[in-house]
Amino acid sequence: MSADTAPSTVDDGASPGSDSGTGTGTGTGSGSGSARRFPLAGLIALAALIVLAAVPLFVAPFETSMLARMLIFALLAVSLDLLVGVTGLPSLGHAAYFGVGAYTAGLVAKYWTAAAPVPLLAAVVVAALAAAATGWLAVRSHGVFFLMLTLAIGELIQQLAESWSEVTGGDNGLSGIPAVEVAGQSLTLVGYVYWYVLSFAVLGFAVIWAVSRSPFGAALRGIRDNEPRMRSLGYSPFRYKLAGFVIAGAVAGLAGGLFASQQFALVTPADLGFTTSALALLAVAVGGAGSLWGPAIGAALVVLIRDVYGPDLDGHGTLVLGIVFIAAVYALRNGLAGLATTRFRRRKPPAAPSEAAPPPPPTPDPTSGTSAAPPTGGLPANRQDEAPPNLTQAMDAVPPSGGLPANRHEGRRVDEGSVVLHTDEPPPHSVDPGDRRP
């Protein structure tokens, strides 16, 4: 069975309308609870989107631009969560594709055209190609080896950006990127740039959400949990992991292209180095891997501490981030998303023994035309099937020759009136065969 034709036997417990405990969505209270949670999550997402869209109308330009940076970094963290939380591939070089997308969008806007969405499309394509070229080697490893290999890939790409100064600007970075153009008009106002970033960030979030909730995402979760079993079912773990790696890299490139589209943007080799990758992984750990919205909250927290409160802490923002990471590891097992899920989840108490469901009614036997024995015991409808234990023991006690039992004290005699007489004395040697029944 090939990977393309293999049936999807992996159940996504987080999918709407399914029950993670039983694997079905038709149980009493379980499926309906999932159906109720899904519209509630949709309403919360819609309300959050409305609030985010109204930010430029009520917030100052500096805070608006800072919120745009949060959205960009949140998109990077969510794309990394597709690897860490869904596929089970923790990466320390994911910022390399973010930087590749940023450099690509900046170069296209500077030397070709700044008309949207050409720079973003170029950033997505080039980042996806870079992820495919490096992921072809990276996804063949597992665990710590994958972690170190992605770290090496990220460092190599950073060194390439520093040494290729004719194109990237070297250590000085890529500057002079023009503002993005929409319908022939340059977006110079902060509010317009924010709405541009918000629209494409929502598109990136939707792509990651659709991938994680699809049968493809369920297969990725199955490979994460038990790769040998998925291989035995006909799936190709290498192809699935490579496809997930490329999708995550493409979305990270989209985040990089949005970063280059900001006003007075400056792309430097540090944007694709280890520090950015570590901060993105920190956002996933703090927010909760596998939840998608948790890493977005974690990314906003990281940007808030590093860029907003960091200058007021005399440069100790990184120390605060380290304390937050330690607290999240020891106090929040599944991050902020796990804390919210545990707080608001309604668990159905187990049924008491007295409230257990009664056994099913007897089903008719097609061979004999009678029903099976009732659950309470007694003789079955078909007496040839089984006899009660006491009658079976009594029949076994009689020898095949029709004589007396081996232990005469256990013998019993049945009269014509069906009265059982017990005696401790040996029975007489002359026994009328007509008075004894087998």
Order of alpha helices (4+ residues) and beta strands (2+ residues): alpha-alpha-alpha-alpha-alpha-alpha-alpha-beta-beta-alpha-alpha-alpha-alpha-alpha-alpha-alpha-alpha-alpha-beta-beta
